[in-house]
Amino acid sequence: GFKLASKTSPAPHCCEKNVGGCGPVRGRGLATAWVQTPPYASHLLRLSSPSITSMSDTSQLEENNAEQKSKMWNVDDFQAQAKRDTEIAMQHDLKAIIDTAPADQKNMMQKEMKGFSKLFSRYIENKGSAINWNKIQPLPTGAIRNYQDIKVQESSISRDILDKLVVLKLNGGLGTSMGCTGPKSIITVHTNATFLDLTIQQIEYLNDKYNASVPLSRYPRINSNNLHPVANKYDDHHDCWYPPGHGDTYAAFSNSGLLEKFLKEGKRYVFISNIDNLGAVVDLTNPPDGERCDFVMEVTDKTRSDVKGGTLISYEDKLRLLEIAQVPKDHVDEFKSIKKFQIFNTNNIWIDMKAIHELCENEALDMEIIVNNKITEDTGIPVIQLETAIGAAIKCFNGAHGINVPRCRFLPVKKTSDLLLVMSNLYTLKCGTLEMNPARSFPTVPLIKLGDDFKKVRDFARRFQNIPDILELHHLTVSGDVTFGKNVTLKGTVIIIANFGERIDIPSGAVLENKIVTGNLRIMEH
């Protein structure tokens, strides 16, 4: 709304860069008004009010008012102009940043900022992620195929098929939830092998077995207060930038020249997955013969631990990915329902690269915007990160569908409790792939809850002399200052609670089966 102040009162604080905040508005002979504008409003709205000198001027005043009203902008016009001004200001800022880039980086920087600029324009125009809940329809028959019905048999896999395949691993995860500051892919997960090591082993195994050859960006943060980029130049501190979300994969793949290079080499398909999903190995699945299918998303059955995961829906006669960030608040519980939405996206995706090339060339990729609000670590500035999800492009591809795959193809490591599972004897390693240890009697993995003292990888590593034997474990809860010695065995349900000021050291060689451990327990060296 409008906020009025007397001519002598101090003006409200205005933003340092002239976008958003406040603007002075002067009348003709009445007072100075300050108009509180939306963040994208950079221009000034001028109001004018004629002075009344006598009652005989009333009719003239009414005529003047009518004329003035016809000339004044309505709210829609004002907002439209404000949005245009904000976009122009952003273009100016981005050009200034590009101008500071080294000569050998300028071309790539221009491509990246072009993509960011389009994303920002869509955000300003409110063409982001709005979902009309009432338009969601049940998935049509055939939208989700069964893995067993279309799985390619081992004997039918040929060198020709694999020679057309590119494997692309999304390495964007920084492991911040586990206290990491670098790529999550360099965390050791099993038998001294990192995520990246296991991926390479998988590809080497395929190449050796089939005598094939499978070849193995950043956006500026936006100041929430004024909608200007936090960065001023190319080499500004990393806190001014963010990885744009894996929806940027398509543009990055095209801009790098790799997409065109692989197509010229005769490659046709790309398998994309998160590098921290240790179940995402090459396992070829094809649509029925003669059916064009440019995009396949692997989904799996939802459990109570997956209620926040994105799901596939039918929306406006297209298959579409629905993320929890897009769900209206009144329907979040419904979205989390396992009965209504029974599957979720694993982010294992197979795409025809020719289709990616066509969509990129025609600038026809349209993905919902995920608005991520953050606070910068160094300066404490509230910022906006505009991101997209790679699976959101499913609606842009012909013949897209999902495949309901076994749970073993979704083995992510998001927390240290996940890390404990994959590092344990619960899994064995075969050709870079983790497989459930046949010695385990149960088909499911144990439920593990580790407290805040185990949250960061370095603390996690310090508290285990080696990873316990958990082959017969059902449930483990650990809270407080707890450490584990060597060769500890955990069975059944084990709960270990060290209250504030207490410490529990589980001695080497200990076997805990269906136990609750509390209080103090320390083993001292002498």
ChimeraX attribute file (.defattr): number of C-alpha atoms within 10 A of each C-alpha:
attribute: neighborCount
match mode: 1-to-1
recipient: residues
	/A:1	7
	/A:2	9
	/A:3	11
	/A:4	14
	/A:5	15
	/A:6	12
	/A:7	13
	/A:8	8
	/A:9	9
	/A:10	8
	/A:11	15
	/A:12	15
	/A:13	9
	/A:14	15
	/A:15	15
	/A:16	10
	/A:17	13
	/A:18	16
	/A:19	25
	/A:20	24
	/A:21	21
	/A:22	23
	/A:23	24
	/A:24	16
	/A:25	16
	/A:26	18
	/A:27	14
	/A:28	11
	/A:29	10
	/A:30	13
	/A:31	16
	/A:32	19
	/A:33	21
	/A:34	21
	/A:35	21
	/A:36	18
	/A:37	22
	/A:38	17
	/A:39	18
	/A:40	24
	/A:41	26
	/A:42	24
	/A:43	18
	/A:44	16
	/A:45	17
	/A:46	14
	/A:47	14
	/A:48	15
	/A:49	15
	/A:50	13
	/A:51	12
	/A:52	11
	/A:53	8
	/A:54	7
	/A:55	9
	/A:56	9
	/A:57	11
	/A:58	12
	/A:59	10
	/A:60	12
	/A:61	16
	/A:62	11
	/A:63	11
	/A:64	14
	/A:65	15
	/A:66	11
	/A:67	11
	/A:68	15
	/A:69	11
	/A:70	10
	/A:71	9
	/A:72	14
	/A:73	13
	/A:74	10
	/A:75	9
	/A:76	9
	/A:77	11
	/A:78	16
	/A:79	17
	/A:80	15
	/A:81	16
	/A:82	23
	/A:83	20
	/A:84	17
	/A:85	17
	/A:86	26
	/A:87	21
	/A:88	13
	/A:89	18
	/A:90	20
	/A:91	17
	/A:92	11
	/A:93	17
	/A:94	24
	/A:95	13
	/A:96	14
	/A:97	22
	/A:98	21
	/A:99	14
	/A:100	14
	/A:101	17
	/A:102	12
	/A:103	10
	/A:104	8
	/A:105	12
	/A:106	16
	/A:107	13
	/A:108	17
	/A:109	21
	/A:110	17
	/A:111	15
	/A:112	20
	/A:113	20
	/A:114	14
	/A:115	16
	/A:116	20
	/A:117	17
	/A:118	12
	/A:119	21
	/A:120	23
	/A:121	18
	/A:122	14
	/A:123	17
	/A:124	18
	/A:125	14
	/A:126	11
	/A:127	14
	/A:128	21
	/A:129	18
	/A:130	13
	/A:131	14
	/A:132	11
	/A:133	13
	/A:134	7
	/A:135	11
	/A:136	15
	/A:137	14
	/A:138	12
	/A:139	16
	/A:140	12
	/A:141	7
	/A:142	10
	/A:143	15
	/A:144	19
	/A:145	18
	/A:146	14
	/A:147	18
	/A:148	13
	/A:149	11
	/A:150	14
	/A:151	15
	/A:152	15
	/A:153	11
	/A:154	9
	/A:155	6
	/A:156	8
	/A:157	13
	/A:158	12
	/A:159	15
	/A:160	11
	/A:161	15
	/A:162	21
	/A:163	20
	/A:164	18
	/A:165	25
	/A:166	22
	/A:167	18
	/A:168	18
	/A:169	19
	/A:170	17
	/A:171	17
	/A:172	18
	/A:173	20
	/A:174	16
	/A:175	21
	/A:176	15
	/A:177	14
	/A:178	19
	/A:179	15
	/A:180	15
	/A:181	11
	/A:182	13
	/A:183	13
	/A:184	22
	/A:185	23
	/A:186	14
	/A:187	19
	/A:188	16
	/A:189	23
	/A:190	22
	/A:191	11
	/A:192	9
	/A:193	16
	/A:194	17
	/A:195	21
	/A:196	20
	/A:197	17
	/A:198	24
	/A:199	24
	/A:200	15
	/A:201	16
	/A:202	17
	/A:203	21
	/A:204	18
	/A:205	17
	/A:206	18
	/A:207	17
	/A:208	10
	/A:209	10
	/A:210	15
	/A:211	15
	/A:212	20
	/A:213	17
	/A:214	18
	/A:215	13
	/A:216	12
	/A:217	17
	/A:218	17
	/A:219	22
	/A:220	29
	/A:221	26
	/A:222	24
	/A:223	20
	/A:224	19
	/A:225	19
	/A:226	23
	/A:227	23
	/A:228	25
	/A:229	21
	/A:230	22
	/A:231	21
	/A:232	17
	/A:233	19
	/A:234	20
	/A:235	12
	/A:236	13
	/A:237	12
	/A:238	11
	/A:239	15
	/A:240	24
	/A:241	20
	/A:242	16
	/A:243	17
	/A:244	22
	/A:245	20
	/A:246	20
	/A:247	20
	/A:248	20
	/A:249	18
	/A:250	18
	/A:251	19
	/A:252	19
	/A:253	17
	/A:254	17
	/A:255	16
	/A:256	12
	/A:257	10
	/A:258	12
	/A:259	22
	/A:260	16
	/A:261	12
	/A:262	18
	/A:263	15
	/A:264	10
	/A:265	10
	/A:266	11
	/A:267	22
	/A:268	20
	/A:269	24
	/A:270	21
	/A:271	21
	/A:272	22
	/A:273	24
	/A:274	23
	/A:275	22
	/A:276	26
	/A:277	20
	/A:278	23
	/A:279	21
	/A:280	25
	/A:281	21
	/A:282	17
	/A:283	12
	/A:284	16
	/A:285	17
	/A:286	14
	/A:287	19
	/A:288	10
	/A:289	6
	/A:290	6
	/A:291	9
	/A:292	12
	/A:293	18
	/A:294	21
	/A:295	25
	/A:296	25
	/A:297	24
	/A:298	26
	/A:299	29
	/A:300	22
	/A:301	16
	/A:302	21
	/A:303	14
	/A:304	9
	/A:305	7
	/A:306	14
	/A:307	20
	/A:308	16
	/A:309	17
	/A:310	25
	/A:311	23
	/A:312	26
	/A:313	19
	/A:314	18
	/A:315	20
	/A:316	10
	/A:317	13
	/A:318	16
	/A:319	24
	/A:320	24
	/A:321	24
	/A:322	24
	/A:323	21
	/A:324	17
	/A:325	16
	/A:326	20
	/A:327	18
	/A:328	13
	/A:329	11
	/A:330	9
	/A:331	11
	/A:332	15
	/A:333	10
	/A:334	13
	/A:335	23
	/A:336	21
	/A:337	15
	/A:338	16
	/A:339	10
	/A:340	10
	/A:341	18
	/A:342	17
	/A:343	23
	/A:344	24
	/A:345	25
	/A:346	27
	/A:347	21
	/A:348	22
	/A:349	23
	/A:350	24
	/A:351	21
	/A:352	19
	/A:353	25
	/A:354	16
	/A:355	18
	/A:356	24
	/A:357	18
	/A:358	12
	/A:359	16
	/A:360	16
	/A:361	11
	/A:362	9
	/A:363	10
	/A:364	13
	/A:365	19
	/A:366	16
	/A:367	24
	/A:368	26
	/A:369	24
	/A:370	19
	/A:371	16
	/A:372	11
	/A:373	14
	/A:374	16
	/A:375	14
	/A:376	17
	/A:377	9
	/A:378	9
	/A:379	9
	/A:380	9
	/A:381	16
	/A:382	15
	/A:383	23
	/A:384	22
	/A:385	23
	/A:386	23
	/A:387	22
	/A:388	23
	/A:389	20
	/A:390	20
	/A:391	26
	/A:392	21
	/A:393	21
	/A:394	26
	/A:395	21
	/A:396	20
	/A:397	21
	/A:398	12
	/A:399	16
	/A:400	23
	/A:401	22
	/A:402	23
	/A:403	25
	/A:404	19
	/A:405	19
	/A:406	15
	/A:407	14
	/A:408	13
	/A:409	19
	/A:410	22
	/A:411	17
	/A:412	17
	/A:413	21
	/A:414	16
	/A:415	19
	/A:416	24
	/A:417	19
	/A:418	17
	/A:419	19
	/A:420	22
	/A:421	22
	/A:422	22
	/A:423	20
	/A:424	19
	/A:425	19
	/A:426	22
	/A:427	19
	/A:428	17
	/A:429	14
	/A:430	12
	/A:431	14
	/A:432	22
	/A:433	19
	/A:434	20
	/A:435	15
	/A:436	18
	/A:437	15
	/A:438	12
	/A:439	11
	/A:440	16
	/A:441	9
	/A:442	13
	/A:443	9
	/A:444	10
	/A:445	16
	/A:446	18
	/A:447	14
	/A:448	17
	/A:449	17
	/A:450	19
	/A:451	15
	/A:452	13
	/A:453	14
	/A:454	25
	/A:455	16
	/A:456	17
	/A:457	18
	/A:458	12
	/A:459	15
	/A:460	19
	/A:461	15
	/A:462	12
	/A:463	17
	/A:464	19
	/A:465	14
	/A:466	16
	/A:467	19
	/A:468	23
	/A:469	17
	/A:470	22
	/A:471	22
	/A:472	19
	/A:473	23
	/A:474	18
	/A:475	18
	/A:476	21
	/A:477	16
	/A:478	20
	/A:479	19
	/A:480	19
	/A:481	21
	/A:482	23
	/A:483	19
	/A:484	20
	/A:485	18
	/A:486	16
	/A:487	17
	/A:488	20
	/A:489	18
	/A:490	22
	/A:491	18
	/A:492	16
	/A:493	18
	/A:494	19
	/A:495	17
	/A:496	20
	/A:497	20
	/A:498	19
	/A:499	15
	/A:500	10
	/A:501	9
	/A:502	15
	/A:503	18
	/A:504	22
	/A:505	17
	/A:506	21
	/A:507	17
	/A:508	16
	/A:509	13
	/A:510	15
	/A:511	15
	/A:512	18
	/A:513	15
	/A:514	14
	/A:515	15
	/A:516	12
	/A:517	15
	/A:518	15
	/A:519	13
	/A:520	15
	/A:521	15
	/A:522	13
	/A:523	11
	/A:524	7
	/A:525	4
	/A:526	3
